[in-house]
Amino acid sequence: MRLLNWISILLLSVTVLIGGDKNLPGMKLKDLSNNRVEMGQYYADTPILINFWTLACDPCKKEMKYLNEFNEKYSDMGFQVISVNMDNPRSMSKVKAYVKSQKYTFTVLSDPKSEMFRKTGGKVMPYILMVNTDGTIYKRHIGFTLGDEKDIEADILNLIANNTKETDEKK
């Protein structure tokens, strides 16, 4: 009976990680200067990590510290972090102030209706999507506890390696 329970838990975990659409939806979001940008422009040449967050989400803010480090550490390898804030438009001044105070080097976009979050299978924050240069979702991470940053970094390295192979094969 115990083995059956473990198998059920494992299958549920795999479903959560793989669930949702396999392609990033074509969407336009606004940047912090209120300009509309197409998501496809970010992954066209480089694999990306997209994280979804709000100011009220403490685990999100803890995770973002590591995501900023990864953005800086791996940008030379053709990788970038795109952060999607889901606070309402009235909170944008607080979001801008927070981002500025933290000195984040990654791009921050706004999705106040959480459309992209929902369309990509998001239910719990923080929520990460790792996206290949063809727009397919390589991996998802849900939630954050200290220590998860090691798994996220390992997945980033695999994402970069997989997309480097694809780029080399196209040449």
Phi, psi and omega per residue, in radians:
M1 nan -0.696 3.130
R2 -1.064 -0.743 3.140
L3 -1.051 -0.734 3.117
L4 -1.076 -0.708 3.094
N5 -1.098 -0.766 3.134
W6 -1.113 -0.721 3.115
I7 -1.101 -0.720 3.113
S8 -1.087 -0.775 3.124
I9 -1.107 -0.752 3.137
L10 -1.081 -0.792 3.132
L11 -1.113 -0.689 3.093
L12 -1.107 -0.743 3.129
S13 -1.095 -0.752 3.127
V14 -1.116 -0.716 3.112
T15 -1.074 -0.742 3.135
V16 -1.122 -0.729 -3.114
L17 -1.245 -0.605 -3.064
I18 -1.667 -0.406 -3.033
G19 -0.941 2.851 -3.126
G20 1.576 3.071 -3.115
D21 -1.174 2.629 -3.138
K22 -1.542 -0.182 3.127
N23 -2.030 2.502 3.069
L24 -1.222 2.277 3.138
P25 -1.184 2.507 3.072
G26 -1.272 1.904 -3.087
M27 -2.418 2.733 2.996
K28 -1.967 2.328 3.076
L29 -2.163 2.941 3.110
K30 -1.746 2.498 3.016
D31 -1.499 -3.127 -3.075
L32 -1.249 -0.159 3.037
S33 -1.681 0.139 3.096
N34 1.270 0.365 3.060
N35 -1.579 2.398 3.102
R36 -1.402 2.286 3.137
V37 -2.254 2.523 3.120
E38 -1.485 2.241 -3.120
M39 -1.038 -0.590 -3.121
G40 -1.032 -0.431 -3.136
Q41 -1.170 -0.419 -3.090
Y42 -1.407 -0.634 -3.105
Y43 -1.740 0.054 -3.114
A44 -1.048 -0.656 -3.070
D45 -2.065 -0.153 -3.022
T46 -2.589 2.487 3.044
P47 -1.190 2.593 -3.098
I48 -2.298 2.766 2.974
L49 -2.030 2.229 3.099
I50 -1.959 2.193 3.047
N51 -2.022 2.470 -3.139
F52 -1.903 2.370 -3.042
W53 -2.764 2.904 2.969
T54 -2.372 2.836 3.112
L55 -1.085 -0.521 -3.100
A56 -1.370 -0.112 -3.066
C57 -1.669 1.726 -3.139
D58 -1.104 -0.753 3.089
P59 -1.052 -0.575 3.093
C60 -1.051 -0.818 -3.096
K61 -1.173 -0.610 3.076
K62 -1.144 -0.744 -3.139
E63 -1.127 -0.663 -3.067
M64 -1.089 -0.513 3.080
K65 -1.029 -0.780 3.124
Y66 -1.240 -0.674 3.138
L67 -1.083 -0.644 3.089
N68 -1.116 -0.729 3.098
E69 -1.067 -0.770 -3.138
F70 -1.147 -0.668 3.111
N71 -1.040 -0.781 3.135
E72 -1.239 -0.744 -3.053
K73 -1.171 -0.636 -3.011
Y74 -1.950 0.120 -3.131
S75 -1.105 -0.595 3.114
D76 -1.186 -0.289 3.134
M77 -1.694 0.232 3.114
G78 1.356 0.870 -3.137
F79 -2.429 2.542 3.040
Q80 -2.610 2.689 3.073
V81 -1.750 2.345 3.014
I82 -2.079 2.167 -3.091
S83 -1.841 2.288 -3.117
V84 -2.038 1.955 3.121
N85 -1.558 2.452 -3.090
M86 -2.042 0.332 3.051
D87 -1.221 2.782 -3.122
N88 -1.278 2.824 -3.074
P89 -0.999 -0.535 3.130
R90 -1.143 -0.381 -3.110
S91 -1.615 -0.009 -3.036
M92 -1.020 -0.613 3.123
S93 -1.130 -0.644 3.095
K94 -1.209 -0.682 3.106
V95 -1.085 -0.848 3.132
K96 -1.027 -0.767 3.136
A97 -1.106 -0.720 3.136
Y98 -1.123 -0.847 -3.129
V99 -1.035 -0.768 3.134
K100 -1.123 -0.741 -3.110
S101 -1.142 -0.521 -3.136
Q102 -1.498 -0.192 3.132
K103 1.012 0.716 3.116
Y104 -1.143 2.448 -3.139
T105 -1.716 -0.106 -3.131
F106 -1.562 2.844 3.104
T107 -1.279 2.364 3.087
V108 -2.044 2.214 3.108
L109 -2.019 2.942 -3.105
S110 -2.146 2.340 3.084
D111 -2.379 1.253 -2.995
P112 -1.095 -0.365 3.114
K113 -1.694 0.070 3.121
S114 0.988 0.524 -3.105
E115 -1.125 -0.844 -3.119
M116 -1.149 -0.696 3.099
F117 -0.955 -0.879 -3.122
R118 -1.190 -0.746 -3.100
K119 -1.134 -0.386 -3.137
T120 -1.754 0.161 3.073
G121 1.622 0.162 -3.128
G122 -1.200 2.351 3.084
K123 -2.353 -0.505 -3.081
V124 -2.296 2.479 3.073
M125 -1.891 2.722 -0.118
P126 -1.188 2.708 -3.095
Y127 -2.364 2.216 -3.114
I128 -2.080 2.420 2.957
L129 -2.069 2.334 3.005
M130 -1.890 2.192 -2.949
V131 -2.131 2.262 3.065
N132 -1.271 2.919 -3.112
T133 -1.198 -0.204 3.076
D134 -1.668 0.085 3.103
G135 1.556 0.009 3.092
T136 -1.418 2.558 3.125
I137 -1.462 2.053 -3.122
Y138 -1.372 -0.760 -3.068
K139 -2.797 2.738 3.063
R140 -2.172 2.539 2.991
H141 -2.204 2.357 -3.116
I142 -2.124 2.243 3.135
G143 1.367 3.031 3.092
F144 -2.729 2.239 2.939
T145 -2.304 2.669 -3.126
L146 -0.922 2.286 -3.069
G147 1.924 -0.479 3.119
D148 -1.100 -0.434 -3.114
E149 -1.054 -0.486 3.112
K150 -1.183 -0.755 3.103
D151 -1.160 -0.705 3.136
I152 -1.089 -0.766 3.141
E153 -1.125 -0.714 3.103
A154 -1.075 -0.720 3.112
D155 -1.171 -0.616 3.082
I156 -1.095 -0.782 3.136
L157 -1.083 -0.703 3.081
N158 -1.149 -0.713 3.104
L159 -1.053 -0.809 3.125
I160 -1.092 -0.798 -3.133
A161 -1.080 -0.771 -3.139
N162 -1.100 -0.677 -3.116
N163 -1.383 -0.439 3.043
T164 -1.193 -0.721 3.100
K165 -1.061 -0.782 -3.127
E166 -1.097 -0.703 3.133
T167 -1.141 -0.756 3.137
D168 -1.112 -0.660 -3.130
E169 -1.202 -0.514 -3.137
K170 -1.310 -0.392 -3.095
K171 -1.280 nan nan
